[in-house]
Structure formats: structure tokens, C-alpha cells
Amino acid sequence: MIRTDRKNILMKTKVPGERSQALLALRRQHVPRGVSNSVPAFVDHAEGALVTDVDGNRFIDLAGAIGTLNAGHCPPRVVAALKAQLDKYIHPGFNVLMYEPYIRLAEALNQITPGAHEKRTFFLNSGAEAVENAVKIARKYTGRKAVIAFRGGFHGRTLLAMTLTSKAKPYKHGFGPLAPEVYKLPYPYYYRASAGVTPEQLDEALLAGIEDFFVTDVPGEDVAAVVMEPVQGEGGFIVPSRRFVQGVREICSRHGILFVADEIQTGFGRTGKLFAVEHFGVVPDLMTMSKSIAAGIPISAVTGRADVMDAPAPGEIGGTYGGSPLGCVAALEVVAMLREEGLLERAAVIGEIIRGQLAALQRRYPVIGDVRGLGAMCAMELVKDPATKEPYPELTKQLIAEAYQRGVVLLSAGLYGNVVRFLAPLVITDEQLEEAFAVIGGVFADILG
């Protein structure tokens, strides 16, 4: 039965509709199965937090292209900047003929990223490429080889980034051998801490474990960098404490290790500040950015201390498409939107609304074991039993599938596939959020009674 009482959602067919089914047949014929899709529908047009598919179904998007659309779908000022740029030039290649938008965006990121020190920025194509280059630069500057990441982290799918990433399936299984000199340490997953262990105790144990690692596995003086998501994304939106993040920063400083903040999913206003690391009072040596930097135009960046960034010689970093003019002009408009349109404040409000809605659902449905997040980066973890905390990935899949049938796009996350994450565009309205959660509440009611 098609509902007609929604103001934003409009579902004309089941998903996939007839036109999407025809495109799915072509997709199966021409695109490898290894490329996954969360919703079996094809987009026709989108604006703000609303997406309309080729069959006329209109969805409220709470996934935001995995955190790529903090500024929303097709923000008018970004679209206008792109059209103007297309009339001038598309890509002369910065490594051949330079262009002003590249310099202006580097200048802007050097100004808005944490720290008053002198910085440098250069641009690439994807988040994984930014992470790989941050590690290259750290190794070049320090003359060291070892790199530390954290269990539960996600840093990309290229060889080195895949090695840094946790979760063997689907990201690493069968793709080895992996890159050498990469080590994993535990991250503070407070919800799944051992019984009786307080967050403070867990923090101190994990920080002490880093120092133990330098004794038992790799000396601190051999470690080039620690790569950390300030809030773990694919790992399940795990938020560490201020004490833990500051403790890692202190250990890095003590051992001459570069602290790399992976802000690819957490950056550009998602958590209520420009960058999530600001919540923890920490200044990184290097920072990687992508996703929402340019409202969906592919571009990524590495920003860091000038002395560190200048370690590579000319030609040792870069790439043909790195910092495309289209990505640069789009990113400059996104930075302006964040400054001028109150999106940071809006992120905090959106987060309060989402966590409030999730807490209300949690009181009714104990399968919601945990509600967490920072700003508008929110999640709920589904469990079969709140006492045992056994993951409930089956319910997660069912919930997401039923939600898109009713016009709400959601994504899963977590090492066990039992976390529903919320990455709504920061331009979403209160009315759209209310409508989306009315749908989500209805799905819970129909599945669980």
C-alpha cells in the first residue's frame, strides 16, 4: 500500500521499481559484483536531504553518501560555482599548469584546520589516497618505517590503507599479502568493555598498552606515525574520551611520532565542529580530509605542519588529477557555507534530535543496546540481548531494507554489522527528521511488535 500522507517521502512503487529493475539488469551485466550497493534503486535527481529515483520514489536520505554530503545534495552555490568553472577550464593539471583555486583552497584549509603553526596542504582524489600519502610523508620526514593504527578503524581499500583498516571481511580477505610494518592497537569501545571496567580504567589500560607495545613489539623510535579516526566511522561510530585522545597525542610527542588525524568521515562540520579532533583539545601533525570537503566532487587533502609536509622533494608526491579545479571551487563554496550558513550549529541540533529519537526508541525496544555519537554523527547498536550484548546483524539488515521500502535511506556499520549509522545532510529540516523517525519507529513496531 502506497502512503500519501507524508510531506517529503513519496513512494510510488516497491523498491526497486520497474525502471530501476531494468538498470539493475544492466548493472549485473556490466559492473562486477564486488561493488556493493545499499539500496537497489537508481537516482534521478536530488536536493538537500531528498533523493528521487528513476521510478519517482522520493526518499529522505540519512546516509549522505557515507558522510559525503554534509552540505546536502546539489547545494545551489556549489552548483553555480561548478558551472562557472566549467566555462573557464576543466583540468590543465596542476603538475603542468597551475591554477588559482588550488592555491586558494590550500590557503583556506591551512587557516581552518587546528593549530596556529605554519602549514602546507596538497590535494589528491580520494580518502584512501590521502591516507597513503600522509603515511608516505610521515615516513619521509621521520626516516622511520612502522605505522600504528587502531582496531576497528577504516582508512580505505588501497593496499596500505586496506592494511591500516580493520575488519577482515569484506575489506582484506583474499587480497594479501598486505603492506609490512603496520601494527594495530585496541581502541576504547566502552560499550563492549569487560564487565566492571570503567571508561577511565579502560583508557588507562589502553594507553599503558601502547607503552608496553614499544617494549614488546616495536620501539617507539622506529614508529613514524599513529593514524587515528577521532571518531571511528565504519567501526561503528565509536567515540573515545578526551583523556584517551590526549593520551595518544602525548605518547606521540614523547616518542617523536607524528599524530595523523583521519578526518575523512568526521570532518567539515559533521560532529558540530569543523573537525572532530577539536572536541578533544588536540592538534595533529597531519590531517587527512575527503568526503564532505566538496559536496560530492571527488577530492581529498593532506594538511600538516610545514616542516613535515615539505620533507618530500619535488615530484615525490602528487598525481595527475589531484586537486582538480572542479573539486577546488566546490570545496571553497562548502567552506563558505560552513562559515556563513550556521551548519556547525545545525549539526549540534541535528545530533540532539537524532539521539533523542533513538533514546526514545531504546526505552521501548531493548534490542537497541547503545545510542552514541558526536554532533550529527550518530548511531544505534542492535543486540539480541542487552545483557549479553550479542550482535544482531540480521535485525540491522531487516531494518535498513524495510526503511528504504518506506522511503528512508540508512546505512549499517560496525565490526559485527549490527550498527545503524546516521549521516544526514546538515541541511535536513526538523520536519524531514521527524518524518524519517516516524518511519523508523513504524519499522521497529512492525518487526518487533
C-alpha positions in Angstrom: 0.0 0.0 0.0 1.4 3.4 -1.0 1.1 6.1 1.7 0.2 9.6 0.6 0.2 11.3 3.9 3.9 12.1 4.0 5.1 15.6 3.2 8.6 14.6 2.0 8.5 10.9 1.3 6.7 9.8 -1.8 6.7 6.1 -2.6 5.1 5.2 -5.9 6.4 1.7 -6.3 8.2 -1.0 -4.3 12.0 -0.7 -4.4 13.3 -1.5 -6.9 10.7 -0.1 -9.3 10.4 -1.1 -12.9 13.0 1.3 -14.3 15.4 0.5 -11.5 15.0 -3.2 -12.2 15.9 -2.6 -15.9 19.0 -0.7 -14.8 19.9 -3.4 -12.2 19.9 -6.0 -15.0 22.4 -3.8 -16.9 24.4 -3.3 -13.7 24.7 -7.1 -13.2 25.8 -7.5 -16.8 28.4 -4.7 -16.8 29.6 -4.0 -13.3 31.4 -6.5 -11.0 29.5 -7.9 -8.1 32.3 -6.7 -5.7 31.0 -3.1 -5.9 28.3 -3.1 -3.2 25.0 -1.1 -3.1 22.9 -0.4 -0.1 19.6 0.5 -1.9 18.6 -1.3 -5.1 17.4 2.0 -6.8 18.9 4.5 -9.2 18.8 8.2 -8.6 17.1 10.6 -11.0 17.6 13.8 -9.1 18.3 15.0 -5.5 18.3 18.2 -3.5 19.1 18.9 0.1 18.2 15.8 2.1 15.8 14.4 -0.5 16.5 11.9 -3.3 14.1 10.9 -6.1 14.8 7.7 -8.0 14.0 6.9 -11.7 10.7 5.5 -10.7 9.5 8.6 -9.0 10.1 7.4 -5.4 11.3 10.2 -3.1 13.4 9.3 -0.1 14.7 11.1 2.9 18.5 10.5 2.9 20.0 9.7 6.3 23.1 8.2 4.8 24.6 11.2 2.9 26.7 9.1 0.5 28.6 7.7 3.6 29.2 11.2 5.0 30.0 12.9 1.7 27.1 15.3 1.7 27.2 17.5 4.8 26.3 20.4 2.6 23.4 18.4 1.1 22.6 17.2 -2.4 23.3 19.8 -5.1 23.7 22.9 -2.9 22.9 25.8 -5.2 26.1 27.9 -4.5 28.2 24.8 -5.3 26.3 24.1 -8.5 26.7 27.7 -9.6 30.5 27.6 -8.9 30.9 24.4 -10.8 29.0 25.7 -13.8 31.1 28.9 -13.8 34.4 26.8 -13.6 33.3 24.6 -16.5 33.1 27.6 -18.7 36.7 28.5 -17.9 38.7 25.3 -17.9 38.3 21.7 -16.6 41.7 20.3 -15.9 45.0 21.7 -17.1 46.8 19.5 -14.5 48.3 21.3 -11.5 51.6 19.4 -12.1 51.8 21.0 -15.5 49.9 24.3 -15.5 48.9 25.7 -12.1 45.5 27.4 -11.3 44.3 29.7 -8.6 41.5 27.6 -7.0 44.1 25.0 -5.8 46.1 27.7 -4.0 43.0 29.4 -2.5 41.7 26.1 -1.2 45.1 25.2 0.3 45.2 28.6 1.9 41.7 28.1 3.4 42.4 24.7 4.8 45.7 25.9 6.3 43.6 28.6 8.1 40.7 26.5 9.4 42.4 23.3 10.5 43.6 23.1 14.1 46.8 24.7 15.2 48.4 28.1 14.8 51.6 26.7 13.3 52.6 27.2 9.7 51.0 24.6 7.5 51.0 23.2 3.9 48.2 21.4 2.0 48.2 19.4 -1.1 45.3 17.6 -2.9 44.5 14.1 -4.2 41.5 12.2 -5.4 40.2 10.0 -2.6 40.4 9.4 1.1 42.5 6.3 0.8 44.9 8.2 -1.4 45.2 10.9 1.3 45.9 8.3 4.0 48.6 6.7 1.8 50.3 10.0 1.2 50.1 11.0 4.9 52.0 7.8 5.7 54.5 8.5 2.9 55.2 12.0 4.2 55.5 10.8 7.8 58.0 8.1 6.8 60.0 10.6 4.7 60.1 13.2 7.5 60.9 10.8 10.4 63.1 8.3 8.5 61.1 5.6 10.3 59.0 2.8 8.8 56.5 1.5 11.4 52.9 2.8 11.4 50.3 2.2 14.1 46.5 2.2 13.6 43.6 1.1 15.8 41.4 -2.0 15.7 38.0 -1.0 14.4 39.4 1.8 12.2 38.7 2.3 8.5 41.2 4.1 6.3 40.4 2.9 2.8 40.8 0.0 0.4 44.1 0.6 -1.5 47.0 -1.6 -0.3 48.4 0.4 2.5 45.0 1.9 3.5 43.5 -1.6 3.5 46.3 -2.8 5.7 45.6 0.0 8.2 41.9 -0.9 8.1 40.3 -3.3 10.5 37.5 -5.8 9.6 39.0 -8.7 7.6 35.8 -9.3 5.6 34.9 -7.7 3.2 37.9 -5.5 3.1 41.0 -7.7 3.3 40.1 -11.3 2.8 41.9 -12.7 -0.2 43.7 -9.5 -1.1 47.0 -10.2 0.6 49.9 -10.0 1.1 49.3 -6.8 3.0 51.7 -3.9 3.4 54.5 -4.5 6.0 55.3 -2.5 9.1 51.7 -1.8 10.1 50.5 -2.6 13.6 47.1 -2.5 15.3 46.3 -1.5 18.9 43.0 -1.6 20.7 40.6 1.4 20.6 38.3 2.3 23.6 35.0 0.6 22.8 33.3 1.5 26.1 30.0 -0.3 25.4 31.9 -3.6 24.9 34.4 -3.2 27.7 34.7 -6.1 30.2 32.2 -6.1 33.0 33.1 -3.8 35.8 35.7 -1.9 33.8 35.0 1.9 33.9 35.8 4.1 30.8 38.6 5.7 32.9 40.1 2.3 33.7 39.9 1.2 30.1 41.6 4.4 28.9 44.5 4.0 31.3 44.9 0.3 30.4 44.9 1.0 26.6 47.4 3.9 27.0 49.7 1.8 29.1 49.4 -0.9 26.5 50.9 1.5 23.9 54.0 1.9 26.0 54.1 -1.8 26.6 53.9 -2.3 22.8 57.1 -0.2 22.4 58.8 -2.6 24.8 57.5 -5.9 23.4 56.9 -5.3 19.6 58.4 -2.2 18.1 60.5 0.5 19.8 58.9 4.0 19.8 61.9 5.4 17.9 61.0 3.1 15.0 57.4 4.4 14.6 56.8 7.1 12.0 53.1 7.8 12.7 49.9 6.9 14.6 46.9 7.1 12.4 43.6 7.7 14.2 40.0 8.5 13.4 38.9 10.9 16.1 35.6 9.0 16.0 35.6 5.6 14.3 33.3 5.5 11.3 33.0 2.1 9.7 34.0 0.7 13.1 30.6 1.7 14.5 30.8 5.4 15.4 32.9 4.7 18.4 33.6 7.9 20.4 36.7 7.9 22.5 37.2 10.0 25.6 39.1 13.3 25.7 41.6 11.6 28.0 42.3 8.8 25.5 42.9 11.0 22.5 45.1 13.4 24.5 47.0 10.5 25.9 47.8 9.2 22.5 48.9 12.6 21.4 51.1 12.9 24.5 52.7 9.5 23.7 53.3 10.5 20.1 55.0 13.8 21.2 57.2 12.0 23.8 58.5 9.5 21.2 58.8 11.8 18.2 55.9 10.0 16.4 53.6 12.0 14.1 49.9 12.1 15.1 47.8 11.7 12.0 44.0 12.6 12.4 41.9 10.8 9.7 39.1 13.3 9.4 37.7 11.9 6.2 34.3 11.0 7.6 34.4 13.2 10.7 35.4 16.5 9.1 33.7 19.5 7.6 31.1 20.0 10.4 29.8 16.5 10.9 30.4 16.5 14.6 29.4 20.1 15.3 32.9 21.5 14.9 34.8 21.9 11.7 36.9 18.8 12.6 36.2 16.2 15.3 39.7 16.4 16.8 38.8 19.8 18.1 36.4 18.2 20.6 39.4 16.6 22.2 41.7 19.6 22.5 44.4 18.0 20.3 46.4 19.4 17.4 47.5 16.8 14.9 50.7 16.9 13.0 49.0 15.8 9.8 45.3 15.6 8.9 43.6 13.7 6.0 40.3 15.0 4.6 37.9 14.0 1.8 34.2 13.0 1.6 32.2 16.2 2.5 35.0 18.6 1.5 33.4 19.3 -1.9 29.7 18.3 -1.7 30.3 15.1 -3.7 33.0 16.2 -6.2 36.0 13.8 -5.8 38.9 15.5 -4.0 41.0 14.8 -0.9 43.6 16.7 1.1 46.5 16.3 3.4 47.2 19.2 5.6 50.1 19.4 8.1 53.0 21.1 9.7 55.0 22.9 7.1 58.3 21.3 8.0 56.7 17.8 7.8 54.9 18.5 4.5 58.0 19.9 2.9 60.0 16.7 3.6 59.3 15.1 0.2 61.3 16.6 -2.8 59.5 17.9 -5.9 57.8 15.0 -7.8 57.7 12.7 -4.8 54.1 13.4 -4.0 51.2 14.3 -6.3 49.1 12.9 -9.1 47.5 13.7 -12.5 44.1 14.5 -11.2 45.0 15.6 -7.7 43.2 18.9 -6.7 41.0 19.2 -9.8 39.7 22.7 -10.4 36.1 21.4 -10.0 36.9 19.9 -6.7 38.7 23.0 -5.5 35.9 25.5 -6.4 33.3 23.2 -4.9 35.3 22.9 -1.7 35.8 26.6 -1.4 32.0 27.0 -1.5 31.5 24.3 1.1 33.9 26.1 3.4 32.0 29.3 2.9 28.7 27.5 3.6 30.0 26.2 6.9 31.1 29.7 7.9 28.1 31.6 6.7 25.1 29.3 7.0 25.3 28.1 10.5 25.9 24.4 9.6 28.2 23.7 12.6 25.4 24.9 15.0 22.9 22.9 12.9 25.0 19.8 13.3 24.8 20.0 17.0 21.0 20.4 16.9 20.6 17.5 14.4 22.6 15.3 16.7 20.5 16.2 19.7 17.3 15.4 17.8 18.6 12.1 16.5 20.0 10.9 19.8 16.7 12.0 21.5 14.7 10.0 18.9 17.0 7.0 19.3 16.8 7.1 23.1 13.0 7.1 23.0 13.1 4.0 20.7 15.7 2.4 23.1 13.3 2.7 26.0 10.7 0.8 24.1 13.0 -1.7 22.3 15.8 -3.2 24.4 17.4 -4.6 21.2 18.9 -1.1 20.9 21.8 -1.8 23.2 23.6 1.5 22.8 23.0 5.0 21.4 26.1 7.1 20.8 27.6 9.8 18.7 29.2 13.2 18.5 27.3 16.1 16.9 25.4 14.8 13.8 27.5 11.6 13.6 25.1 9.3 15.5 24.5 5.6 15.7 22.5 2.8 17.5 23.9 -0.6 18.1 21.5 -3.5 17.9 21.9 -6.6 20.1 19.9 -9.8 20.7 20.1 -9.4 24.4 21.1 -6.2 26.3 22.8 -8.3 29.0 25.0 -10.4 26.7 25.3 -7.7 24.0 25.3 -10.4 21.3 25.3 -8.5 18.0 22.1 -8.6 15.9 23.2 -8.1 12.3 20.1 -9.9 11.0 17.8 -7.2 12.5 20.1 -4.5 11.2 19.7 -5.7 7.7 16.0 -6.1 8.0 15.5 -2.7 9.5 17.5 -1.0 6.7 15.8 -2.9 4.0 12.3 -2.1 5.3 13.2 1.5 5.9 14.1 2.1 2.2 10.9 0.4 1.2 9.2 3.1 3.2 11.3 6.0 1.9 14.2 6.4 4.4 17.8 5.6 3.4 20.0 4.2 6.2 23.4 2.6 6.4 25.0 -0.1 8.6 28.4 -0.1 10.2 30.4 -1.9 12.9 32.7 -4.8 13.0 29.7 -7.1 13.5 27.4 -5.3 11.1 25.0 -4.5 13.8 25.2 -0.7 14.0 22.9 1.7 12.2 24.6 4.9 11.5 23.1 8.3 10.7 24.8 10.8 8.4 22.0 13.1 7.4 23.0 16.1 5.4 23.3 19.1 7.7 20.7 21.0 5.7 18.0 18.5 6.6 14.9 20.1 8.2 13.3 19.3 11.5 10.2 18.2 9.6 12.2 15.8 7.5 13.9 14.3 10.6 10.6 13.9 12.3 9.1 12.2 9.2 12.1 9.9 8.9 11.9 8.8 12.5 8.2 8.2 12.3 9.1 5.7 9.5 11.9 4.1 11.6 9.6 3.8 14.6 7.0 2.2 12.4 9.5 -0.3 11.1 10.5 -1.3 14.7 6.9 -1.7 15.6 6.1 -3.9 12.7 9.2 -6.1 13.1 9.2 -6.3 16.9 5.6 -5.5 17.9 
